[in-house]
């Protein structure tokens, strides 16, 4: 069982964004509780290679006003799609030329749907193709009026960073209502409200809320482990990111939200979750998927314990993540005895008895790896041997095993 009170490192999505805004500061900024995952480190390393002065101490990151001046031509993003896409909007519009590239997994992910609108903004992309590596030249962005065509906050934010390089007004619309952290940070920093254009970023302090996507794995473990009673403090509770919590409550999960408040234009809260014996199946539609896109793998585990038939629809975006997550989820749930059927844009799950099977495959995807580790924990009721820990999880949640160890009874 999992019992106790914990607090998580900063939300990965916000951490990427606040680093980029911090690199544009006039003065200095202090960032507290920044995510220490590998993906965020990729973003920080690229900024350092562009002459951004960043000092890291035990409790904070300080960024000083710097003139962007690239030291290299090749910018490595590892497995981080967020880093790659943000940098395609950010670097060329700040006078940087070069090439973005990543690891084998990232090099398979689609980029054309971002490249096309960037070219319309006058961003000079040398090779028009769907995958990394992508070469670019320093560019002067032009005003832009655009509605994103895919439910991707990464695409939206990359376009916003390009728009923030010019004094002209740009309008970037999001009909899918994807996560709005970029807009919230602009609001907190005093930027324009109705459009996007360059504005002065004065010295600021920012504390990153706990990562709600990381919390979802601990919430699931507590929900499905007998006797569990877990509280996660000061976690991000942004309306665009709490779809998983809402769905779990709809399924009958014993989840209580406490101490909800505003912090730097984001909502944070404490989440208490208790073991829930009886859960009921649900059907997810497009609006549900957008607000819990990162939590779908671990949601599949919960669905196996729910009475009835669970359907996940309109989730084709999952096929363009670190792996084809629809295939990855279906493969592993089947291997563990789950009654699951793949569809073209999701899957269907009937209540099943899951048994952990060592022939699982994480497909080089950190969230699939965590899904399998949570299944192992709730199926065997055994904590992880230090020699069996999956380093791939460091991509997004390096404290995964440590945090579970703190609350495992």
C-alpha positions as CSV (number, residue, x, y, z in Angstrom):
1,X,0.0,0.0,0.0
2,X,1.0,3.6,-0.4
3,X,0.6,6.0,2.6
4,X,1.8,9.4,3.5
5,X,2.2,13.0,2.2
6,X,4.6,13.9,-0.6
7,X,5.5,16.8,-2.8
8,X,6.7,16.5,-6.4
9,X,9.3,18.3,-8.5
10,X,8.1,20.9,-11.0
11,X,5.7,20.2,-13.9
12,X,7.7,19.3,-17.0
13,X,5.6,21.3,-19.4
14,X,5.8,24.5,-17.4
15,X,9.6,24.0,-16.7
16,X,10.4,24.0,-20.5
17,X,8.4,27.2,-21.0
18,X,9.7,29.1,-18.0
19,X,13.3,28.5,-19.0
20,X,12.6,30.0,-22.4
21,X,10.9,33.0,-21.0
22,X,13.7,33.4,-18.5
23,X,16.2,33.5,-21.3
24,X,14.5,36.7,-22.5
25,X,14.6,38.5,-19.1
26,X,15.8,42.0,-18.7
27,X,17.6,41.7,-15.4
28,X,17.4,38.3,-13.8
29,X,14.9,35.6,-12.8
30,X,14.9,33.0,-10.1
31,X,13.1,29.7,-10.8
32,X,12.2,27.4,-7.9
33,X,11.2,23.7,-8.1
34,X,12.2,23.3,-11.8
35,X,11.8,19.8,-13.1
36,X,15.1,17.9,-13.1
37,X,14.1,15.4,-15.8
38,X,16.2,14.7,-18.9
39,X,13.8,16.5,-21.2
40,X,14.1,19.8,-19.4
41,X,17.8,19.4,-19.1
42,X,17.9,19.3,-23.0
43,X,16.2,22.6,-23.2
44,X,18.5,24.1,-20.6
45,X,21.6,22.8,-22.3
46,X,20.6,24.3,-25.7
47,X,20.0,27.7,-24.0
48,X,23.5,27.5,-22.4
49,X,24.9,26.8,-25.9
50,X,23.3,30.1,-27.0
51,X,25.2,32.1,-24.4
52,X,22.3,32.2,-21.9
53,X,23.9,32.5,-18.4
54,X,22.1,30.0,-16.1
55,X,23.3,29.2,-12.6
56,X,22.0,26.2,-10.8
57,X,22.1,25.8,-7.0
58,X,20.4,23.3,-4.7
59,X,17.1,25.1,-4.4
60,X,16.8,27.3,-7.5
61,X,17.8,28.2,-11.0
62,X,18.9,31.8,-11.7
63,X,18.9,33.1,-15.3
64,X,20.7,36.4,-16.0
65,X,20.1,38.8,-18.8
66,X,22.2,37.6,-21.7
67,X,22.7,38.3,-25.4
68,X,21.9,35.3,-27.4
69,X,25.1,34.2,-29.3
70,X,25.3,30.6,-30.5
71,X,28.3,28.6,-29.7
72,X,27.4,25.5,-31.8
73,X,25.5,24.8,-35.0
74,X,23.9,21.5,-33.9
75,X,21.4,21.3,-31.1
76,X,20.6,17.9,-29.6
77,X,17.1,17.4,-28.1
78,X,17.5,13.7,-27.1
79,X,14.0,12.3,-26.7
80,X,12.3,15.6,-26.0
81,X,9.7,16.5,-28.6
82,X,8.9,19.6,-26.5
83,X,12.4,20.9,-26.8
84,X,12.6,20.2,-30.5
85,X,9.4,21.9,-31.4
86,X,9.8,24.9,-29.1
87,X,13.4,25.5,-30.4
88,X,12.2,25.5,-34.0
89,X,10.0,28.5,-33.1
90,X,12.5,30.1,-30.7
91,X,16.0,29.8,-32.1
92,X,15.7,31.1,-35.7
93,X,13.7,34.2,-34.6
94,X,16.5,35.0,-32.1
95,X,19.2,35.2,-34.7
96,X,20.3,31.6,-34.5
97,X,21.1,29.3,-37.4
98,X,21.7,25.6,-37.2
99,X,20.2,22.1,-37.0
100,X,17.8,20.5,-34.6
101,X,18.3,16.7,-34.1
102,X,17.3,14.0,-31.6
103,X,17.6,10.3,-30.7
104,X,16.2,7.5,-32.7
105,X,12.7,7.8,-31.2
106,X,12.4,11.5,-31.6
107,X,13.6,11.3,-35.2
108,X,10.5,9.4,-36.0
109,X,8.0,11.9,-34.7
110,X,6.1,14.2,-37.1
111,X,7.4,17.8,-37.6
112,X,5.7,18.8,-40.8
113,X,2.6,20.1,-39.1
114,X,4.8,22.6,-37.3
115,X,7.2,23.3,-40.1
116,X,4.3,24.4,-42.5
117,X,3.0,27.2,-40.3
118,X,6.5,28.3,-39.4
119,X,7.3,28.7,-43.1
120,X,4.2,30.8,-43.4
121,X,5.7,33.1,-40.7
122,X,8.8,33.5,-42.8
123,X,10.9,31.1,-40.7
124,X,13.6,29.8,-43.0
125,X,13.5,26.0,-42.8
126,X,16.1,24.6,-45.2
127,X,14.7,21.1,-45.7
128,X,11.0,20.6,-45.7
129,X,10.4,17.2,-44.3
130,X,8.4,15.4,-41.7
131,X,11.2,14.3,-39.4
132,X,14.3,15.4,-37.7
133,X,17.0,16.5,-38.3
134,X,15.8,19.9,-39.5
135,X,18.1,22.8,-40.6
136,X,17.1,26.4,-40.2
137,X,18.5,29.9,-40.6
138,X,18.0,33.0,-38.6
139,X,14.8,34.6,-39.6
140,X,12.6,37.7,-39.1
141,X,9.1,36.5,-38.3
142,X,6.1,38.2,-40.0
143,X,2.7,38.9,-38.4
144,X,0.5,35.8,-38.3
145,X,-3.2,35.0,-38.0
146,X,-3.5,31.2,-37.6
147,X,-5.7,28.5,-36.0
148,X,-3.8,25.4,-35.1
149,X,-4.8,22.3,-37.1
150,X,-3.8,19.7,-34.5
151,X,-4.5,19.3,-30.8
152,X,-0.9,20.1,-29.8
153,X,0.2,22.6,-27.2
154,X,3.8,22.1,-28.5
155,X,2.9,23.4,-31.9
156,X,0.9,26.3,-30.5
157,X,3.7,27.3,-28.1
158,X,6.4,27.1,-30.9
159,X,4.3,29.5,-33.0
160,X,3.8,31.8,-30.0
161,X,7.6,32.0,-29.3
162,X,8.1,33.0,-32.9
163,X,5.4,35.6,-32.7
164,X,6.9,37.1,-29.5
165,X,10.1,38.0,-31.5
166,X,8.4,40.7,-33.5
167,X,6.7,44.1,-32.7
168,X,3.8,43.3,-34.9
169,X,0.7,41.7,-33.6
170,X,0.0,38.0,-34.3
171,X,-3.1,36.0,-33.5
172,X,-2.8,32.2,-32.8
173,X,-6.0,30.4,-32.0
174,X,-6.5,27.1,-30.3
175,X,-9.9,25.5,-31.1
176,X,-8.8,22.3,-29.2
177,X,-8.3,24.1,-25.9
178,X,-4.9,22.5,-25.3
179,X,-2.8,23.2,-22.2
180,X,-2.5,27.0,-21.7
181,X,0.7,27.3,-19.6
182,X,2.3,29.6,-22.2
183,X,-0.6,32.0,-22.1
184,X,-0.6,31.9,-18.3
185,X,3.1,32.8,-18.1
186,X,2.7,35.7,-20.5
187,X,-0.1,36.9,-18.3
188,X,2.0,36.6,-15.2
189,X,4.9,38.5,-16.8
190,X,2.6,41.3,-18.0
191,X,2.5,40.5,-21.7
192,X,-0.3,41.4,-24.1
193,X,-3.6,39.7,-23.6
194,X,-5.5,39.6,-27.0
195,X,-2.5,39.0,-29.3
196,X,1.1,38.0,-29.3
197,X,4.0,40.4,-29.9
198,X,7.4,41.3,-28.3
199,X,7.2,42.7,-24.7
200,X,9.7,43.5,-22.1
201,X,10.2,40.8,-19.5
202,X,11.3,42.4,-16.2
203,X,13.1,40.5,-13.4
204,X,10.8,37.9,-11.8
205,X,10.5,34.9,-9.5
206,X,8.6,31.8,-10.4
207,X,7.9,28.6,-8.5
208,X,6.9,25.6,-10.7
209,X,3.9,23.6,-9.3
210,X,4.3,19.9,-8.8
211,X,4.0,17.8,-12.0
212,X,0.4,16.6,-12.4
213,X,1.4,14.0,-15.1
214,X,3.9,12.4,-12.8
215,X,1.3,12.5,-10.0
216,X,-1.1,10.5,-12.1
217,X,1.1,7.4,-11.8
218,X,1.2,7.6,-8.0
219,X,-2.5,8.4,-7.9
220,X,-3.2,5.2,-9.9
221,X,-0.9,3.1,-7.6
222,X,-2.7,4.3,-4.5
223,X,-6.2,3.9,-6.1
224,X,-5.5,0.3,-7.0
225,X,-3.5,-0.8,-3.9
226,X,-5.5,-2.0,-0.8
227,X,-5.2,0.2,2.3
228,X,-3.6,3.2,0.5
229,X,-4.2,6.8,1.6
230,X,-1.9,9.2,-0.2
231,X,-1.8,13.0,-0.3
232,X,0.2,14.9,-3.0
233,X,0.8,18.5,-2.0
234,X,1.0,21.7,-4.2
235,X,0.5,19.9,-7.5
236,X,-0.6,21.7,-10.7
237,X,-4.3,21.8,-11.0
238,X,-4.7,23.6,-14.3
239,X,-8.2,23.0,-15.8
240,X,-6.5,21.9,-19.1
241,X,-4.5,19.2,-17.2
242,X,-6.9,17.6,-14.8
243,X,-9.0,15.5,-17.2
244,X,-7.5,12.3,-15.6
245,X,-8.6,13.3,-12.1
246,X,-12.1,14.2,-13.3
247,X,-12.4,10.9,-15.1
248,X,-11.3,8.9,-12.1
249,X,-13.8,10.6,-9.9
250,X,-16.5,9.9,-12.5
251,X,-15.4,6.2,-12.3
252,X,-16.0,6.4,-8.5
253,X,-12.5,6.9,-7.3
254,X,-12.0,8.2,-3.7
255,X,-10.2,11.4,-4.6
256,X,-10.5,14.7,-2.6
257,X,-9.1,18.1,-3.7
258,X,-7.8,20.3,-0.9
259,X,-6.3,23.7,-0.4
260,X,-6.9,24.9,-4.0
261,X,-5.4,28.3,-4.8
262,X,-3.8,30.5,-7.4
263,X,-0.1,30.8,-7.8
264,X,1.5,32.9,-10.6
265,X,-1.7,32.6,-12.8
266,X,-1.7,28.8,-12.3
267,X,-4.0,26.8,-10.0
268,X,-2.4,24.4,-7.5
269,X,-4.0,22.1,-5.0
270,X,-3.4,19.1,-2.7
271,X,-4.8,15.8,-4.0
272,X,-5.8,13.0,-1.6
273,X,-6.5,9.5,-3.0
274,X,-7.6,6.4,-1.2
275,X,-7.8,2.8,-2.4
276,X,-11.1,2.3,-4.2
277,X,-12.4,-1.2,-4.5
278,X,-15.2,-0.6,-7.0
279,X,-14.8,1.4,-10.2
280,X,-17.1,1.7,-13.1
281,X,-16.2,1.9,-16.8
282,X,-16.4,5.1,-18.8
283,X,-16.1,6.2,-22.5
284,X,-13.5,8.9,-23.4
285,X,-14.2,11.4,-26.2
286,X,-12.0,14.1,-27.8
287,X,-12.4,16.7,-25.1
288,X,-11.4,14.2,-22.4
289,X,-8.3,13.1,-24.4
290,X,-6.9,16.6,-24.8
291,X,-6.9,17.2,-21.0
292,X,-5.3,13.8,-20.2
293,X,-3.2,12.9,-23.2
294,X,-0.1,12.0,-21.1
295,X,-2.2,9.9,-18.7
296,X,-3.8,7.6,-21.2
297,X,-1.2,4.8,-20.6
298,X,-1.8,4.6,-16.9
299,X,-5.6,5.1,-17.4
300,X,-5.6,1.8,-19.3
301,X,-4.6,0.0,-16.1
302,X,-7.4,1.6,-14.2
303,X,-9.8,0.6,-17.0
304,X,-8.9,-3.0,-16.6
305,X,-10.1,-2.9,-12.9
306,X,-13.4,-1.1,-13.8
307,X,-16.7,-2.9,-14.1
308,X,-18.0,-2.8,-17.6
309,X,-16.5,-1.8,-20.9
310,X,-14.2,1.3,-21.3
311,X,-13.8,2.9,-24.6
312,X,-11.1,5.4,-25.6
313,X,-12.0,7.3,-28.8
314,X,-10.6,10.2,-30.8
315,X,-7.1,9.5,-29.4
316,X,-5.2,9.3,-32.7
317,X,-2.7,11.9,-31.4
318,X,-1.3,9.1,-29.2
319,X,0.2,7.5,-32.3
320,X,2.6,10.5,-32.6
321,X,4.1,10.4,-29.1
322,X,7.5,8.9,-28.0
323,X,6.0,5.6,-29.3
324,X,2.7,4.8,-31.0
325,X,1.1,4.7,-27.6
326,X,-2.1,3.0,-28.8
327,X,-0.1,0.0,-30.0
328,X,2.2,0.1,-27.0
329,X,-0.6,0.1,-24.5
330,X,-2.5,-2.6,-26.3
331,X,0.6,-4.8,-26.6
332,X,1.5,-4.6,-22.9
333,X,-2.1,-4.9,-21.5
334,X,-2.6,-8.0,-23.6
335,X,0.7,-9.5,-22.4
336,X,-0.5,-9.1,-18.9
337,X,-3.9,-10.8,-19.5
338,X,-6.0,-7.8,-20.2
339,X,-9.0,-7.9,-22.4
340,X,-8.2,-5.1,-24.8
341,X,-8.9,-4.4,-28.5
342,X,-7.1,-1.8,-30.6
343,X,-9.1,0.6,-32.8
344,X,-7.9,3.1,-35.3
345,X,-8.0,6.0,-32.8
346,X,-8.0,4.3,-29.4
347,X,-8.9,1.0,-27.8
348,X,-11.7,-0.9,-25.9
349,X,-11.1,-2.6,-22.6
350,X,-13.3,-5.0,-20.7
351,X,-12.8,-5.7,-16.9
352,X,-9.8,-8.0,-16.6
353,X,-7.5,-9.7,-14.1
354,X,-4.0,-8.4,-14.8
355,X,-0.9,-10.4,-13.9
356,X,2.5,-8.8,-14.3
357,X,4.4,-10.5,-17.2
358,X,8.2,-10.0,-17.6
359,X,7.8,-10.0,-21.4
360,X,6.5,-6.4,-21.4
361,X,8.0,-4.0,-23.9
362,X,8.3,-0.3,-23.1
363,X,9.0,0.7,-26.7
364,X,11.6,3.3,-25.6
365,X,8.7,5.3,-24.1
366,X,9.1,6.6,-20.6
367,X,5.3,6.7,-19.9
368,X,4.8,3.2,-21.1
369,X,7.7,2.1,-18.9
370,X,6.1,3.8,-15.8
371,X,2.7,2.2,-16.7
372,X,4.4,-1.2,-16.6
373,X,6.2,-0.4,-13.3
374,X,2.9,0.6,-11.7
375,X,1.3,-2.6,-12.9
376,X,4.2,-4.6,-11.4
377,X,3.7,-2.8,-8.1
378,X,0.0,-3.3,-7.8
379,X,0.1,-6.9,-9.1
380,X,3.0,-8.3,-7.0
381,X,2.8,-5.8,-4.0
382,X,6.5,-5.8,-4.1
383,X,8.8,-2.7,-4.3
384,X,11.4,-2.4,-7.0
385,X,14.8,-4.0,-6.7
386,X,17.4,-1.3,-7.2
387,X,19.0,-3.4,-10.0
388,X,15.8,-3.6,-11.9
389,X,15.0,0.2,-12.1
390,X,14.4,1.5,-15.6
391,X,16.6,4.5,-16.4
392,X,14.3,5.5,-19.3
393,X,11.9,6.9,-16.7
394,X,14.4,9.7,-16.0
395,X,13.2,11.2,-19.2
396,X,10.2,12.8,-17.3
397,X,10.2,11.5,-13.7
398,X,13.7,10.9,-12.3
399,X,12.3,10.8,-8.7
400,X,9.8,8.0,-9.6
401,X,11.4,5.2,-7.6
402,X,12.5,7.5,-4.7
403,X,9.0,9.0,-4.3
404,X,7.3,5.5,-4.3
405,X,9.9,4.3,-1.8
406,X,9.0,7.2,0.5
407,X,5.3,6.2,0.6
408,X,5.5,2.4,0.2
409,X,4.4,0.5,3.3
